[in-house]
Amino acid sequence: ILLCGWVVRRLSLPLSEFAEAAERFGMDVQAPPLALTGPPEMKRAVTAFNAMQARVRRLINDRTQMLAAISHDLRAPITRLQLRAEYLQGTPQYDKAVADLKEMEQMIASILAFARDYVSTEAMERFDINALLESLCDDLQDSGMDVVFEGSEHRMPYEGRVSSLKRAFTNLIENAVKYGHCADVSLSQQNSNLQIKISDDGPGIPEAHMKKVFDPFYRVDAARSPQTSGTGLGLSVARDVIHAHGGEISLINCDPKGLMVIVTLPIK
């Protein structure tokens, strides 16, 4: 029995390492390849997995470089158009042309940030996520936004990518203020997970659009207006950052109105 147990354990060890490598790759595209160990069949599977990992990384890098190149090349003609628009000063079309050019610049900046997130090599570090959210909400309050934060009185250590998480939570809070007029942010610990809730007082999102709003450049038609113009990348960036930390993000319509964003991050 002991011999059989030892043999089974030795055979299953490469499988557990294979599963851990697959999970790690799902959270980090830049994860290192899996070591070539185990019986011949396992070595063939590991070789195929490493090749697939390299192809996926190469495809993502190629797409990212393409997006960055297109966005960079668009800056030159936009700058020329801005200079030519100055000749329209004093005409009814001047303000409209300047507004359109500013919106195009905002879209390009968002696309570049979206592309950078896919190739981010930011190191993991240990920090107080309670202090991060509190500081972020204070900064947004100072800029005139209606943001309220309810956190813990104690430190809540977490290991992650500080800049990426800050960008993700900024996008979520700014979306709540833009479409829901306010943002109530709360942080709590649920067993081995951290739970961040961001609630607003807006009209919510129709159920048919709940999953689609996380797609890049997708926007709910009802939200399209000059006052709430955007690129439709905020939720996509936030979702990718949360998933890269092994977490989950979901949307829930509140009763009678409002939308709640729930972010769950594993502590370990």
Phi, psi and omega per residue, in radians:
I1 nan -0.776 3.128
L2 -1.104 -0.703 3.132
L3 -1.133 -0.745 3.110
C4 -1.108 -0.722 3.108
G5 -1.084 -0.701 3.140
W6 -1.149 -0.708 -3.132
V7 -1.147 -0.786 3.139
V8 -1.087 -0.744 3.134
R9 -1.109 -0.715 -3.130
R10 -1.176 -0.624 3.133
L11 -1.300 -0.564 -3.095
S12 -1.455 -0.280 -3.120
L13 -1.055 -0.825 3.086
P14 -1.059 -0.563 3.119
L15 -1.146 -0.732 3.122
S16 -1.144 -0.681 3.083
E17 -1.146 -0.635 3.107
F18 -1.114 -0.763 3.136
A19 -1.136 -0.705 3.114
E20 -1.123 -0.689 3.119
A21 -1.131 -0.673 3.109
A22 -1.132 -0.731 3.088
E23 -1.121 -0.743 -3.127
R24 -1.106 -0.709 3.130
F25 -1.175 -0.570 3.097
G26 -1.142 -0.451 3.137
M27 -1.733 -0.408 -3.071
D28 -2.464 1.898 -3.116
V29 -1.136 -0.464 -3.116
Q30 -1.537 0.246 -3.132
A31 -1.054 2.539 -3.127
P32 -1.213 2.755 3.126
P33 -1.190 2.803 -3.116
L34 -1.417 2.463 3.135
A35 -1.154 2.497 -3.087
L36 -1.514 1.582 -3.131
T37 -2.358 2.972 3.080
G38 1.709 -3.050 3.132
P39 -1.171 2.955 -3.087
P40 -0.963 -0.714 -3.130
E41 -1.109 -0.711 3.128
M42 -1.171 -0.656 3.120
K43 -1.104 -0.666 3.091
R44 -1.128 -0.725 3.118
A45 -1.137 -0.710 3.127
V46 -1.140 -0.721 3.115
T47 -1.076 -0.759 3.118
A48 -1.141 -0.695 3.134
F49 -1.115 -0.786 3.133
N50 -1.110 -0.672 3.110
A51 -1.148 -0.736 3.102
M52 -1.087 -0.755 3.133
Q53 -1.042 -0.743 3.130
A54 -1.148 -0.689 3.131
R55 -1.152 -0.763 3.128
V56 -1.080 -0.770 3.129
R57 -1.080 -0.712 -3.138
R58 -1.153 -0.722 3.123
L59 -1.108 -0.743 3.136
I60 -1.138 -0.747 3.131
N61 -1.120 -0.698 3.124
D62 -1.116 -0.764 3.138
R63 -1.146 -0.686 3.137
T64 -1.121 -0.773 3.127
Q65 -1.122 -0.621 3.116
M66 -1.143 -0.814 3.114
L67 -1.066 -0.761 -3.131
A68 -1.130 -0.703 -3.126
A69 -1.160 -0.770 3.128
I70 -1.092 -0.803 -3.123
S71 -1.104 -0.688 3.139
H72 -1.163 -0.741 -3.117
D73 -1.184 -0.451 3.136
L74 -1.292 -0.316 -3.102
R75 -1.142 -0.647 -3.104
A76 -1.099 -0.923 3.120
P77 -1.123 -0.551 3.099
I78 -1.146 -0.709 3.091
T79 -1.084 -0.728 3.099
R80 -1.109 -0.699 3.119
L81 -1.133 -0.633 3.098
Q82 -1.102 -0.699 3.108
L83 -1.172 -0.705 3.132
R84 -1.231 -0.493 3.132
A85 -1.158 -0.394 3.126
E86 -1.100 -0.439 3.108
Y87 -1.261 -0.196 3.139
L88 -1.617 0.045 -3.129
Q89 -0.994 2.400 -3.122
G90 1.568 -0.012 3.113
T91 -1.931 2.779 -3.140
P92 -1.097 -0.389 -3.081
Q93 -1.481 -0.188 -3.041
Y94 -1.108 -0.919 -3.103
D95 -1.074 -0.661 3.134
K96 -1.169 -0.725 -3.140
A97 -1.140 -0.748 3.129
V98 -1.120 -0.712 3.125
A99 -1.111 -0.734 3.122
D100 -1.121 -0.719 3.138
L101 -1.162 -0.659 3.085
K102 -1.137 -0.679 3.111
E103 -1.145 -0.670 3.095
M104 -1.136 -0.703 3.087
E105 -1.093 -0.708 3.115
Q106 -1.116 -0.697 3.119
M107 -1.115 -0.740 3.140
I108 -1.127 -0.753 3.115
A109 -1.079 -0.679 3.127
S110 -1.181 -0.686 3.139
I111 -1.154 -0.709 3.117
L112 -1.122 -0.722 3.100
A113 -1.132 -0.677 3.118
F114 -1.112 -0.705 3.129
A115 -1.196 -0.688 -3.133
R116 -1.115 -0.578 -3.113
D117 -1.098 -0.526 -3.110
Y118 -1.302 -0.426 -3.125
V119 -1.992 0.380 -3.107
S120 -1.146 2.299 3.085
T121 -2.009 0.452 -3.131
E122 -1.070 2.349 -3.095
A123 -1.333 2.626 3.041
M124 -1.329 2.453 3.086
E125 -2.567 2.776 -3.110
R126 -1.627 2.289 -3.100
F127 -2.655 3.003 3.131
D128 -1.635 1.858 -3.086
I129 -1.232 -0.466 3.075
N130 -1.119 -0.781 3.120
A131 -1.173 -0.630 3.124
L132 -1.078 -0.857 -3.121
L133 -1.162 -0.694 3.134
E134 -1.105 -0.767 3.122
S135 -1.130 -0.714 3.136
L136 -1.104 -0.781 3.130
C137 -1.140 -0.669 3.099
D138 -1.085 -0.734 3.134
D139 -1.122 -0.709 3.130
L140 -1.211 -0.604 3.048
Q141 -1.088 -0.739 3.137
D142 -1.106 -0.466 3.117
S143 -1.476 0.065 3.066
G144 1.741 0.112 -3.139
M145 -1.517 2.588 3.116
D146 -1.509 1.554 -3.071
V147 -2.224 2.313 3.107
V148 -2.190 2.361 -3.132
F149 -2.092 2.340 3.081
E150 -2.228 1.860 -3.092
G151 -2.147 -2.645 -3.110
S152 -1.776 2.667 3.076
E153 -1.388 -0.207 -3.103
H154 -1.940 2.862 3.077
R155 -1.180 2.527 3.104
M156 -2.223 1.536 -3.099
P157 -1.112 2.490 3.111
Y158 -2.628 2.562 3.124
E159 -1.923 2.075 -3.116
G160 -2.986 -2.925 3.134
R161 -1.707 1.902 -2.968
V162 -1.091 -0.897 -3.065
S163 -1.107 -0.716 -3.132
S164 -1.140 -0.778 3.126
L165 -1.143 -0.683 3.119
K166 -1.091 -0.714 3.104
R167 -1.129 -0.708 -3.123
A168 -1.127 -0.843 -3.122
F169 -1.199 -0.561 3.064
T170 -1.089 -0.776 3.114
N171 -1.052 -0.773 -3.103
L172 -1.155 -0.751 -3.119
I173 -1.213 -0.741 3.128
E174 -1.126 -0.633 3.060
N175 -1.087 -0.728 3.136
A176 -1.090 -0.725 3.137
V177 -1.240 -0.681 -3.081
K178 -1.164 -0.773 -3.058
Y179 -1.784 -0.306 -3.099
G180 -2.123 0.116 3.014
H181 1.256 -0.265 3.141
C182 -2.777 2.954 3.121
A183 -2.527 2.073 3.035
D184 -1.805 1.968 -3.057
V185 -1.890 2.312 3.119
S186 -2.363 2.612 3.129
L187 -2.285 2.299 3.119
S188 -2.593 2.870 3.108
Q189 -1.925 2.214 3.126
Q190 -2.077 1.749 -3.099
N191 0.987 -2.030 -3.096
S192 -1.734 0.334 -3.130
N193 -2.205 2.666 2.945
L194 -1.728 2.413 -3.132
Q195 -2.149 2.127 3.106
I196 -1.979 2.179 3.133
K197 -2.008 2.357 3.110
I198 -2.225 1.946 -3.080
S199 -1.967 2.594 3.073
D200 -2.288 -3.079 -3.082
D201 -2.102 0.508 -3.083
G202 -1.582 -2.894 -3.096
P203 -1.392 -0.128 -3.097
G204 1.419 -2.957 -3.121
I205 -2.222 2.303 3.084
P206 -0.997 2.517 -3.088
E207 -0.984 -0.580 -3.115
A208 -1.157 -0.335 -3.092
H209 -1.810 -0.013 -3.009
M210 -0.990 -0.793 -3.103
K211 -1.458 -0.539 -3.063
K212 -1.249 -0.443 -3.071
V213 -1.147 -0.284 3.099
F214 -1.480 -0.136 3.108
D215 -1.299 2.474 3.115
P216 -1.011 2.379 3.059
F217 1.205 0.148 3.127
Y218 -1.551 2.354 3.092
R219 -2.373 2.493 3.080
V220 -1.226 2.317 -3.053
D221 -0.985 -0.648 -3.089
A222 -1.137 -0.343 -3.098
A223 -1.557 -0.080 -3.084
R224 -1.371 2.000 3.085
S225 -2.861 2.759 -3.141
P226 -1.044 -0.525 -3.104
Q227 -1.331 -0.402 -3.098
T228 -2.149 0.668 3.140
S229 -1.173 2.581 -3.137
G230 -2.932 -3.104 -3.086
T231 -1.814 -0.213 -3.098
G232 1.351 0.391 -3.127
L233 -1.889 -0.207 -3.052
G234 -1.021 -0.863 -3.129
L235 -1.231 -0.577 3.110
S236 -1.120 -0.785 3.112
V237 -1.094 -0.793 -3.132
A238 -1.066 -0.777 -3.135
R239 -1.084 -0.762 -3.117
D240 -1.120 -0.699 3.130
V241 -1.155 -0.768 -3.135
I242 -1.121 -0.769 3.124
H243 -1.123 -0.625 3.125
A244 -1.140 -0.342 3.074
H245 -1.708 0.192 3.130
G246 1.353 0.259 -3.089
G247 -1.750 -3.075 3.131
E248 -2.349 2.656 3.092
I249 -2.323 2.397 -3.119
S250 -2.497 2.781 -3.140
L251 -2.099 2.412 3.131
I252 -2.376 2.244 3.037
N253 -1.340 2.296 -3.128
C254 -1.575 2.862 -3.138
D255 -1.977 2.197 0.125
P256 -1.530 -0.275 3.131
K257 -2.669 2.947 3.135
G258 1.848 2.862 3.127
L259 -2.278 2.444 3.091
M260 -2.081 2.224 3.045
V261 -1.761 2.186 -3.129
I262 -2.003 2.100 3.101
V263 -1.955 2.203 3.121
T264 -2.012 2.166 -3.138
L265 -2.133 2.214 3.086
P266 -1.215 2.396 -3.099
I267 -1.232 -0.681 -3.141
K268 -1.669 nan nan
